[in-house]
Amino acid sequence: MKNVLVSWLDYRFDFEKDNPHVSAINGMTWRLHRYYIPEHDCDRHYLLSMKASQPEDTQMTAMLQRLGRDFPAHRITPVYMNIPDPIDLARIKGEVESFLLHLRDDSRVNIFYNAGYQMMQLAWVLCCLTTCRDFTRLFHMRKPEFTESGRPEILEIDLAKQQSTQAYGLLMHTRGDSRSADTCITPAMRSAYHRAEQVASLPNFPALITGASGSGKEQLARHIHHISGKGRFLAVNCAAMPDELLRAELFGYKKGAFTGAVESRAGYFEAADGGTLFLDEIGDASLLLQQSLLRVLQDGLITPLGDTRPRKVNVRIIAATHRNLPQMIAQGRFRDDLYYRLNPAPIRLPSWADLPEDDRRQLFNFLWEQQARKLNHGIKMTISAKATDFIIRCNFPGNIRQLQNLIAGLYVFYRHEPRITEEMVLHEVDSSQSDVNIHHPVGWHLEEVEKAHIQRALQHFRNNLTHTAKALGISLNTLKAKMKKLHLA
């Protein structure tokens, strides 16, 4: 894997004070090539410009000429980022995040923190803490006047230890609620979350999240919004309201537009302007509403009910559905042009049934701790290994949401019990009157199949051996002998 360096051209400190087009040998970029690159075996230096193109940035040209003359063996690639406003954090983060993710597959990326304006530094920190955390490292420079050697020192910033940096102080005031307390990303989910993070790096890029009900689609939508770092997040369920009411809620209406409209009201699109609007169950939207949504995606325009003047909105639309939209398109129930507008980068979440056992166990442990914080003052209840294994083997039609509800029920109804047992779990599963079934991962060996079958019967009859033996069509003594042989006793 290649080792590359990424940094901003520093327009304040990379050039002589009296002549801004003459690069300084005591500037940060020159010092990186003098001290950092030889010591860290960098394959390439990506030098970032605020300007949109090479002709616009004569200072970049001067710097490249100086570096080429002083360090002819170093490989330098200028990157023009088009940042017109150095304090527009959302724009800066979006641009650098997209660039870093482009390097993700074949490079270990070392980022030099010092160069650039304050919001540029903060953008690096945000990227290193979120979407780019698994392949980036952040470095800063200690000036020679503060070192014993009398030469600059390049030091890695350990954000996990909250080292004192100007950007980290800013971060504590801007990051808001941490997603780590509410998000669990298992190995089987990483692909979906990686795609979501790439979507989040592009301003207002739409997304369509598919997956079974309860698989975490809104959670993933909130993740996209959180790391995009701007505006409000609003969610609307397209299956929860009649069509006319839904259109009024989304687009707003003028006074007198319909009976009961006694005053004008802004809709969800205007309320989410500058942020994200999550449209859940988009497959249930009417064809008329689909046409209106298409216009928003194409032109960014909405027209409130009863009005004739369209209004411009700047909103990222994230839609989600459990339905088969291509099949609905073939049946004439969903517009193909809307589908392709929403779906330039499809994201699919796996269902609970699709998750391997290790992923299920990771999710269970995460939700068990989460409900402890919410319902039991952070104190985790004790649960037996058999009860945990029983839950892991369950196939929940309601997916992660159903698992979450089951765990919440255990915390509510058994909080004073010394230990959660398999029987308590089975009672809650039966009480839910849901189509929960038990999955036994067995192979082809007859003994494995027989063991799994007896286990299932025992669970069904709550370890009543007489009833279990009768249901299996064998004697009680035969059942006991089989249980002993299969290590079930």
C-alpha positions in Angstrom: 0.0 0.0 0.0 1.4 3.4 -1.0 2.2 6.0 1.7 1.0 9.5 0.5 0.9 13.0 2.0 -2.0 15.4 1.7 -1.8 19.1 2.7 -3.1 22.5 1.8 -0.9 25.1 0.2 -0.6 27.7 2.9 -1.1 31.1 1.3 -0.2 32.9 4.5 3.0 31.2 5.6 4.4 29.4 2.5 5.6 32.6 0.8 7.8 35.7 1.5 5.9 38.4 3.3 7.1 41.1 0.9 6.5 39.0 -2.2 3.5 36.6 -2.1 4.7 34.9 -5.3 8.1 33.9 -3.9 8.0 30.6 -1.9 9.8 30.7 1.5 12.3 28.1 2.6 11.0 28.4 6.1 7.4 27.9 4.9 5.4 24.8 6.0 5.2 23.2 2.6 9.0 23.6 1.9 9.8 22.2 5.3 7.6 19.1 4.6 9.7 18.3 1.6 13.0 19.0 3.5 12.2 17.0 6.6 9.0 15.0 6.5 8.9 13.3 3.1 12.4 11.7 3.2 11.8 10.3 6.7 8.3 8.8 6.0 9.0 7.4 2.5 6.1 9.2 0.8 5.2 8.0 -2.6 3.5 11.2 -3.5 2.5 14.6 -2.1 -1.0 15.8 -3.0 -0.9 19.6 -2.6 -4.3 21.1 -2.3 -5.3 24.5 -3.7 -8.3 26.6 -2.8 -8.6 27.7 -6.4 -10.7 26.0 -9.1 -7.9 25.6 -11.7 -4.2 26.0 -12.4 -4.5 29.4 -14.2 -6.2 30.9 -11.2 -3.5 29.9 -8.7 -0.2 31.6 -9.7 1.1 31.0 -6.1 0.6 27.2 -6.6 2.6 27.5 -9.8 5.4 29.3 -8.0 5.5 26.7 -5.2 5.6 23.8 -7.7 8.5 25.4 -9.5 10.5 25.9 -6.2 9.8 22.4 -5.0 10.7 20.9 -8.4 14.0 22.8 -8.4 15.0 21.9 -4.7 13.5 18.4 -4.6 13.5 17.0 -8.1 13.0 13.4 -7.0 9.8 14.2 -5.1 6.5 13.4 -6.8 4.0 16.3 -6.3 0.4 16.5 -7.7 -1.5 19.7 -7.4 -5.2 19.3 -6.6 -7.6 22.3 -7.3 -10.5 22.1 -4.8 -12.5 25.2 -5.7 -13.1 26.6 -2.2 -14.4 30.2 -2.7 -15.0 30.7 1.1 -12.4 29.6 3.6 -14.9 29.5 6.4 -17.5 27.4 4.7 -16.9 24.2 6.7 -19.6 22.1 5.0 -18.1 22.9 1.5 -14.5 22.3 2.6 -15.4 19.0 4.4 -17.4 17.8 1.5 -14.6 18.5 -1.0 -11.7 17.0 1.0 -13.7 14.0 2.2 -14.6 13.1 -1.4 -10.9 13.4 -2.3 -9.7 11.3 0.6 -12.3 8.6 -0.1 -11.0 8.4 -3.6 -7.5 7.5 -2.2 -8.9 5.0 0.2 -8.4 1.7 -1.6 -4.7 1.8 -2.4 -3.1 4.4 -0.1 -2.4 5.0 3.5 -3.0 8.8 3.8 -1.0 11.0 6.0 -2.6 14.5 6.5 -0.6 17.5 7.5 -2.8 19.5 9.8 -1.1 22.9 10.3 -1.4 24.4 6.8 -4.6 26.2 5.8 -7.3 28.2 7.6 -9.0 27.2 10.8 -12.0 25.5 9.1 -9.7 23.6 6.8 -8.0 22.2 9.9 -11.3 21.3 11.5 -12.4 19.6 8.3 -9.3 17.3 8.5 -10.2 16.4 12.1 -13.8 15.6 11.2 -12.8 13.4 8.4 -10.2 11.5 10.5 -12.8 10.9 13.2 -15.6 9.7 10.9 -15.6 8.5 7.3 -11.8 8.3 6.8 -10.7 7.1 10.2 -9.6 3.7 9.1 -7.0 4.8 6.5 -5.8 8.3 7.6 -3.3 9.7 10.1 -3.0 13.3 11.2 0.3 15.1 11.7 1.3 18.5 12.9 4.6 20.4 13.0 6.5 21.7 16.0 8.5 24.7 15.0 12.3 24.6 15.3 12.4 27.3 18.0 10.5 24.9 20.3 12.6 21.8 19.7 15.9 20.7 21.2 17.4 19.8 17.8 16.7 23.2 16.4 14.9 21.6 13.4 11.2 21.1 12.9 9.6 18.0 14.3 6.6 16.2 12.7 4.4 14.6 15.3 1.3 12.4 14.9 -1.9 13.7 16.5 -3.7 11.1 18.6 -7.3 12.3 18.6 -8.4 9.5 20.8 -6.3 11.1 23.6 -7.9 14.5 22.9 -4.5 16.2 22.2 -4.6 19.9 22.4 -5.1 21.3 18.9 -7.0 24.4 17.8 -9.2 22.2 15.6 -10.0 19.8 18.4 -11.2 22.6 20.6 -13.5 23.8 17.8 -14.7 20.3 17.2 -16.0 20.0 20.8 -18.4 22.9 20.0 -19.5 21.8 16.6 -19.8 18.0 16.5 -23.1 17.7 18.4 -24.2 14.3 19.7 -21.9 11.5 18.9 -23.3 8.8 16.7 -21.2 6.1 18.5 -23.8 5.8 21.2 -26.6 5.0 18.8 -24.9 3.2 15.9 -23.6 -0.3 15.6 -21.9 -1.2 12.4 -21.2 -4.9 12.1 -18.9 -6.4 9.4 -21.9 -7.4 7.2 -23.1 -3.8 7.4 -19.8 -2.1 6.5 -20.4 -2.1 2.8 -23.7 -0.2 3.2 -22.2 2.3 5.6 -19.1 2.8 3.4 -21.4 3.6 0.4 -23.4 5.9 2.7 -20.2 7.8 3.7 -19.3 8.3 0.1 -22.8 9.7 -0.6 -22.4 12.0 2.4 -19.2 13.5 1.1 -21.1 14.9 -1.9 -23.3 18.0 -1.3 -27.0 17.2 -1.6 -26.4 13.9 -3.4 -29.6 11.8 -3.1 -29.7 8.3 -1.8 -32.1 5.4 -1.9 -31.8 2.9 1.0 -33.5 -0.5 0.5 -33.9 -3.3 3.0 -36.5 -5.1 5.1 -38.7 -3.2 7.6 -36.8 -2.7 10.8 -33.3 -3.3 9.3 -32.1 0.2 10.3 -32.8 2.4 7.2 -33.6 5.6 9.1 -30.5 5.0 11.3 -28.4 4.9 8.1 -30.1 8.0 6.8 -29.3 9.8 10.0 -25.7 8.6 9.7 -25.4 10.3 6.2 -26.9 13.5 7.6 -24.6 13.5 10.6 -21.4 13.2 8.8 -22.4 15.7 6.1 -22.4 18.2 9.0 -25.1 20.7 8.0 -28.8 21.6 8.5 -31.7 19.8 10.1 -32.8 16.2 9.6 -36.5 15.7 9.1 -38.3 12.4 8.5 -41.6 11.7 6.9 -43.4 8.4 6.5 -45.0 8.3 3.0 -47.3 5.4 4.1 -48.6 7.1 7.2 -50.9 9.8 5.6 -53.4 10.1 2.8 -52.0 11.5 -0.4 -53.5 15.1 -0.2 -52.4 15.5 3.4 -48.9 14.2 2.7 -48.5 16.6 -0.2 -49.6 19.5 2.0 -47.2 18.4 4.7 -44.3 18.1 2.3 -44.8 21.2 0.1 -46.8 23.5 2.4 -49.9 25.4 1.5 -51.3 28.9 1.2 -54.2 30.2 3.2 -57.5 29.1 1.6 -55.8 26.4 -0.5 -58.4 23.9 0.9 -61.1 23.6 3.5 -59.4 24.1 6.9 -56.4 26.0 5.6 -56.9 29.1 7.7 -53.3 30.3 7.4 -50.3 29.7 5.2 -47.9 27.0 6.3 -44.4 26.0 5.2 -43.9 22.3 4.5 -41.2 19.8 5.3 -39.1 20.8 2.3 -38.8 24.4 3.4 -38.3 23.4 7.0 -35.4 21.1 5.9 -33.8 23.7 3.6 -30.1 23.4 3.9 -30.3 20.0 5.5 -31.8 16.5 4.9 -35.3 15.2 4.3 -35.8 11.5 4.8 -38.7 10.0 2.9 -39.5 6.6 4.4 -41.6 4.1 2.5 -41.2 5.9 -0.7 -42.7 2.9 -2.5 -46.1 3.8 -1.0 -46.1 7.3 -2.5 -48.8 8.0 -5.2 -47.8 8.6 -8.8 -48.9 12.3 -8.4 -46.6 12.8 -5.4 -43.8 11.0 -7.3 -44.1 13.5 -10.1 -43.8 16.4 -7.6 -40.8 14.8 -6.0 -39.1 14.4 -9.4 -39.3 18.1 -9.9 -37.6 18.8 -6.6 -34.8 16.4 -7.5 -34.4 17.9 -11.0 -34.7 21.6 -10.3 -34.8 22.1 -6.5 -38.2 23.7 -6.9 -41.4 23.2 -4.8 -44.8 24.8 -5.2 -47.0 25.0 -2.1 -50.6 23.9 -2.5 -52.7 26.9 -3.7 -49.7 28.8 -4.9 -48.5 29.4 -8.5 -45.0 30.6 -7.7 -42.3 27.9 -7.3 -39.7 28.3 -4.5 -36.1 27.1 -4.5 -35.0 24.8 -1.8 -31.5 23.3 -1.1 -32.3 19.8 0.4 -30.6 16.4 0.4 -33.3 13.8 -0.2 -32.8 10.3 1.2 -35.6 7.8 0.4 -36.1 4.3 1.8 -38.3 1.4 1.1 -38.8 -2.3 1.7 -40.6 -2.8 -1.6 -39.2 -4.1 -4.9 -39.2 -0.9 -6.9 -38.0 -2.4 -10.2 -41.0 -4.7 -10.0 -43.3 -1.8 -9.2 -41.9 0.1 -12.2 -42.8 -2.9 -14.5 -46.3 -2.9 -13.0 -46.7 0.9 -13.7 -46.9 1.7 -10.0 -43.6 3.6 -9.7 -42.0 6.1 -12.0 -38.7 4.9 -13.6 -37.4 8.5 -13.9 -37.8 9.1 -10.2 -36.2 5.7 -9.4 -33.1 6.6 -11.4 -32.9 10.1 -9.9 -33.1 8.7 -6.4 -30.8 5.7 -7.0 -27.5 6.8 -8.6 -25.7 4.9 -5.8 -27.9 2.2 -4.4 -27.5 1.2 -0.7 -29.0 -2.0 0.6 -29.1 -3.0 4.3 -29.0 -6.7 5.2 -31.9 -8.2 7.2 -31.5 -10.0 10.5 -31.9 -13.3 8.7 -29.0 -12.4 6.4 -26.6 -11.7 9.2 -24.0 -14.3 10.2 -24.0 -15.4 13.9 -21.0 -13.1 14.9 -22.9 -10.1 13.5 -26.1 -11.1 15.4 -24.1 -11.4 18.6 -22.4 -8.0 18.1 -25.8 -6.4 17.6 -27.4 -8.1 20.5 -24.6 -7.0 22.9 -24.8 -3.4 21.5 -28.6 -3.3 22.0 -28.3 -4.9 25.4 -26.0 -2.1 26.6 -28.1 0.5 24.9 -31.3 -0.5 26.7 -29.4 -0.6 30.0 -28.5 3.0 29.5 -32.1 4.0 28.5 -34.1 1.8 30.9 -31.9 0.8 33.8 -29.6 3.7 34.7 -26.7 2.2 32.8 -26.8 -1.0 34.8 -26.7 -4.1 32.6 -28.9 -7.0 33.6 -27.4 -10.4 33.8 -28.5 -12.9 31.1 -27.6 -16.5 30.8 -25.6 -17.9 28.0 -28.5 -20.2 27.0 -30.9 -17.2 26.9 -28.4 -15.2 24.7 -27.9 -18.1 22.3 -31.7 -18.6 22.1 -32.1 -14.9 21.0 -29.2 -15.2 18.5 -30.9 -18.2 16.9 -34.3 -16.4 16.6 -35.2 -15.2 13.1 -37.1 -11.9 13.7 -39.4 -10.9 10.8 -39.3 -7.4 12.3 -35.5 -7.5 12.1 -33.4 -5.3 14.4 -36.3 -3.3 15.6 -38.0 -6.4 16.8 -34.9 -7.5 18.6 -34.7 -4.1 20.2 -38.3 -4.4 21.4 -37.7 -7.8 22.8 -34.6 -6.6 24.8 -36.6 -3.5 26.0 -39.4 -5.9 27.2 -36.9 -7.9 29.2 -35.5 -4.8 30.9 -39.0 -3.6 31.7 -40.6 -6.8 33.0 -37.7 -8.6 34.6 -35.5 -5.8 35.9 -35.8 -7.1 39.5 -34.9 -10.7 38.6 -31.3 -11.8 39.4 -30.9 -13.3 36.0 -32.6 -13.4 32.6 -33.2 -17.1 31.7 -34.1 -18.9 28.5 -37.6 -19.5 29.8 -38.2 -15.7 30.4 -37.0 -15.0 26.8 -39.3 -17.7 25.4 -42.2 -16.3 27.3 -41.6 -12.8 25.9 -41.3 -14.2 22.4 -44.6 -16.1 22.8 -46.3 -13.1 24.3 -45.4 -10.9 21.3 -47.6 -13.2 19.1 -45.2 -12.5 16.3 -43.9 -14.9 13.7 -40.6 -15.6 15.4 -38.9 -18.8 14.6 -35.7 -20.4 15.8 -32.8 -20.9 13.4 -30.4 -23.7 14.0 -27.3 -23.6 12.0 -26.7 -27.3 11.4 -24.8 -29.3 8.8 -25.8 -32.5 6.9 -24.6 -34.9 9.6 -27.6 -36.9 11.0 -26.5 -36.5 14.6 -26.4 -32.7 14.2 -29.9 -32.6 12.6 -31.2 -34.9 15.4 -29.6 -32.7 18.1 -31.1 -29.5 16.6 -34.5 -31.1 16.3 -34.5 -32.2 19.9 -33.3 -28.8 21.1 -36.2 -27.1 19.2 -38.7 -29.5 20.7 -37.3 -29.0 24.2 -37.5 -25.2 23.8 -41.1 -25.4 22.5 -42.3 -27.5 25.4 -40.1 -25.5 27.9 -38.0 -28.5 28.9 -41.0 -30.7 29.8 -39.4 -34.1 29.0 -42.7 -36.0 29.0 -44.4 -33.7 26.5 -41.3 -33.5 24.4 -40.9 -37.3 24.2 -44.6 -37.7 23.3 -44.3 -35.1 20.5 -41.1 -36.7 19.1 -42.9 -40.2 19.2 -40.3 -41.8 21.4 -40.3 -43.0 25.0 -39.1 -40.9 27.9 -36.1 -43.2 28.5 -35.1 -43.0 24.9 -35.3 -39.2 25.0 -33.1 -39.1 28.1 -30.6 -41.5 26.5 -30.4 -39.3 23.3 -30.0 -36.1 25.4 -27.1 -37.7 27.3 -25.5 -38.9 24.1 -25.9 -35.5 22.4 -24.7 -33.6 25.5 -28.1 -32.0 26.0 -28.7 -33.2 29.6 
